[in-house]
Amino acid sequence: MTENPVRITEHTGLTGNALKLIAVLCMLIDHIAWAFVPTASAAGVVMHVIGRITAPVMCFMLTEGYRYTSNFKGYVRRLAIFAVVSWLPFILFLKGGIPDSSDLLNLNMMYSLMLALLALWADHHLDGFDRLMALGVLCFLSLFGDWPIMAILYTLNFSRNKQNKKRMLCLFILIPTVFTLYSVWSGIINGVPPGYLLAASLPQMGTVLALPLVGLYNGKKGGRTSGKWFFYWFYPVHLLLLALLKIIINA
């Protein structure tokens, strides 16, 4: 097995499935906050900070999945299928109602992870201008999904810098910093109230909390092989349940 720089030992730390369980729990906390907790409240800020752990951990596990998969096309296909399956629950969760034509290109995290996986392939198999163009197109397409561009950048950072922890750490902090500053600047330009703007933007820096968890990864998968389907199905199912609950409460 290729040495993993963030691995502890064979028998300590967190398995891949343990990391995924932590990620989905953080995602659930985050989505509960978006559905039911005021964004500018103290509870809302804390819950969204916790929620920011999810995406980096999933991007890290995507790089591990890419390293060890024996069926890359099948991996892409699964993410594509669940991006389609998750589309309606995602829109219902965001809007609290039936989607319309304006929501056709409002895509979810499964879609973003699929693009990040394709970015990994392009980064490993293409060179020069071809690689630059492919990554540029994938970043553009990611603008229609959740965690636009960031999911691809996190994934490429984990993949490219697995042997250089210092560089990985610097880029890992730089990525959310740049996007947070952009979000604040954009909010100011668009007249978003300062209190709400800070409460909505600053939790993005909570992504750094994913680093200690990734550092505890022991290189083992953990759990049963069939357990992977839990992580695929959890995403659309929990979004659908939260959306229906929100609709019932607001009825």
C-alpha positions in Angstrom: 0.0 0.0 0.0 1.3 3.5 -0.9 2.2 5.5 2.2 -0.4 8.0 3.3 1.2 11.1 4.9 -1.9 11.7 7.1 -2.0 8.2 8.3 -1.4 7.4 12.0 -0.9 3.6 12.4 -2.7 0.5 11.3 -4.7 0.3 14.5 -5.3 3.8 15.7 -7.0 6.9 14.4 -10.2 7.1 12.3 -11.2 4.8 9.5 -12.7 6.1 6.2 -16.2 5.1 7.3 -15.8 6.8 10.6 -14.7 10.0 8.8 -17.8 9.8 6.6 -20.1 9.3 9.6 -18.7 12.4 11.2 -19.1 14.3 7.9 -22.8 13.3 7.5 -23.5 14.2 11.1 -22.0 17.6 10.6 -24.0 18.0 7.4 -27.2 17.1 9.2 -26.5 19.7 11.9 -25.8 22.3 9.2 -28.9 21.5 7.2 -31.1 21.6 10.3 -29.7 25.0 11.0 -30.5 26.2 7.5 -34.0 24.9 7.8 -35.0 25.9 11.3 -32.4 28.2 13.0 -32.0 31.9 12.3 -28.7 32.4 10.4 -27.6 35.4 12.5 -28.3 33.7 15.8 -25.5 32.3 18.0 -26.9 28.8 17.6 -27.1 29.2 13.8 -23.4 30.4 13.6 -22.1 27.5 15.7 -24.2 24.9 13.7 -22.9 26.3 10.4 -19.3 26.3 11.6 -19.8 22.6 12.5 -21.4 22.0 9.1 -18.3 23.4 7.3 -16.4 20.2 8.3 -18.4 18.1 5.8 -17.2 19.2 2.4 -13.4 19.0 3.0 -13.8 15.6 4.6 -15.8 14.3 1.7 -13.3 15.7 -0.8 -10.5 14.0 1.1 -12.4 10.7 1.0 -13.0 11.2 -2.7 -9.2 11.3 -3.3 -8.9 8.1 -1.3 -11.7 6.5 -3.3 -10.0 7.6 -6.5 -6.7 6.0 -5.4 -8.2 2.6 -4.7 -11.1 2.3 -7.1 -10.9 -0.5 -9.6 -13.8 1.0 -11.6 -13.4 4.7 -12.2 -16.3 4.9 -14.7 -18.6 3.1 -12.2 -17.5 5.6 -9.5 -18.4 8.6 -11.7 -21.7 6.9 -12.7 -22.8 6.4 -9.1 -22.1 10.0 -8.3 -24.0 11.1 -11.5 -27.0 8.9 -10.7 -27.2 10.2 -7.1 -26.8 13.8 -8.3 -30.0 13.2 -10.4 -31.7 11.4 -7.5 -30.8 14.3 -5.1 -32.0 17.1 -7.4 -35.6 17.2 -6.3 -34.9 16.8 -2.6 -32.2 19.5 -2.8 -34.6 22.0 -4.5 -37.4 21.2 -2.1 -35.0 21.8 0.8 -33.8 25.1 -0.6 -37.1 26.5 -1.8 -39.6 24.8 0.5 -41.8 24.2 -2.5 -42.1 22.7 -6.0 -39.2 23.6 -8.4 -39.7 25.5 -11.6 -37.6 26.1 -14.7 -35.3 28.4 -12.9 -34.1 25.5 -10.8 -33.0 23.2 -13.6 -29.3 24.3 -13.1 -29.4 24.6 -9.3 -27.4 21.4 -8.6 -26.3 19.6 -5.5 -23.1 18.4 -3.7 -23.2 15.0 -5.4 -22.9 16.9 -8.7 -20.0 18.9 -7.3 -18.2 15.7 -6.1 -18.7 14.1 -9.5 -16.9 17.1 -11.1 -14.2 16.9 -8.5 -13.6 13.2 -9.3 -13.4 14.1 -13.0 -10.9 16.9 -12.0 -8.8 14.2 -10.3 -8.7 12.1 -13.5 -7.8 15.2 -15.6 -5.1 16.2 -13.2 -3.5 12.7 -13.4 -3.9 11.9 -17.0 -3.7 15.2 -18.9 -0.8 17.6 -19.3 -0.1 21.2 -20.1 -2.9 23.2 -21.9 -5.2 20.2 -22.1 -5.2 19.8 -18.3 -5.6 23.5 -17.8 -8.6 23.6 -20.1 -10.2 20.5 -18.6 -9.9 21.9 -15.1 -11.1 25.3 -16.2 -14.2 23.8 -17.8 -14.9 21.6 -14.7 -14.6 24.7 -12.4 -17.0 26.6 -14.6 -19.5 23.7 -14.5 -19.2 23.6 -10.8 -20.7 27.1 -10.6 -24.1 25.4 -11.0 -23.5 23.1 -8.0 -23.1 23.3 -4.2 -19.6 24.3 -3.0 -18.8 25.7 -6.4 -15.1 25.6 -7.3 -14.1 25.0 -3.7 -15.0 21.3 -3.9 -12.6 20.9 -6.8 -9.8 22.9 -5.2 -10.0 21.0 -1.9 -9.9 17.7 -3.8 -6.9 18.7 -5.9 -5.1 20.1 -2.9 -5.5 16.8 -1.0 -4.4 14.8 -4.1 -1.4 17.0 -5.2 0.0 17.7 -1.7 -0.4 14.4 0.1 3.4 14.3 0.5 3.7 18.0 1.5 1.7 18.6 4.6 2.9 22.2 5.0 1.8 23.2 1.5 -1.5 21.3 1.9 -2.2 23.2 5.2 -1.4 26.6 3.7 -3.6 26.0 0.7 -6.3 24.5 2.8 -6.5 27.7 4.9 -6.1 30.0 1.8 -9.0 28.5 -0.1 -11.8 29.3 2.4 -10.1 32.7 3.2 -10.3 33.8 -0.4 -13.9 32.7 -0.8 -14.9 34.2 2.6 -13.4 37.6 1.6 -15.2 37.4 -1.8 -18.5 36.6 -0.1 -18.1 39.5 2.3 -17.2 41.9 -0.5 -20.1 40.7 -2.7 -22.5 41.1 0.3 -21.3 44.6 0.9 -21.7 45.5 -2.8 -25.3 44.1 -2.7 -26.3 45.8 0.5 -26.6 42.8 2.7 -27.0 43.8 6.4 -23.6 43.6 8.1 -24.8 41.3 10.9 -26.3 38.8 8.6 -23.4 39.0 6.2 -20.8 38.2 8.9 -23.0 35.4 10.3 -23.4 33.8 6.9 -19.9 34.3 5.6 -17.5 33.8 8.5 -18.5 30.2 9.4 -16.9 29.2 6.1 -13.6 29.3 8.0 -14.9 26.4 10.0 -13.6 24.2 7.2 -10.2 24.3 9.0 -11.8 22.1 11.7 -11.7 19.2 9.2 -7.9 19.2 9.3 -7.5 17.4 12.6 -10.0 14.8 11.5 -8.2 14.2 8.2 -5.0 14.0 10.2 -6.4 11.1 12.2 -7.2 9.0 9.2 -5.5 5.6 9.5 -5.8 4.5 5.9 -8.4 1.8 6.6 -11.8 1.6 5.1 -13.7 0.3 8.1 -17.1 -1.2 8.3 -18.8 -3.4 5.7 -18.6 -3.0 1.9 -22.4 -2.5 1.7 -22.1 0.5 4.0 -21.1 2.7 1.2 -24.7 2.8 0.0 -25.7 4.4 3.3 -23.6 7.4 2.5 -25.0 7.7 -1.0 -28.6 7.5 0.1 -28.3 9.6 3.3 -27.8 12.7 1.2 -31.1 12.8 -0.7 -33.2 11.1 2.0 -32.2 13.5 4.8 -32.8 16.5 2.5 -36.2 15.2 1.5 -37.2 14.6 5.1 -36.1 18.0 6.3 -37.8 19.7 3.3 -41.1 17.9 4.1 -40.8 18.8 7.8 -40.2 22.4 6.9 -43.2 22.5 4.5 -45.4 21.0 7.2 -44.2 23.4 9.9 -44.7 26.4 7.6 -48.1 25.3 6.3 
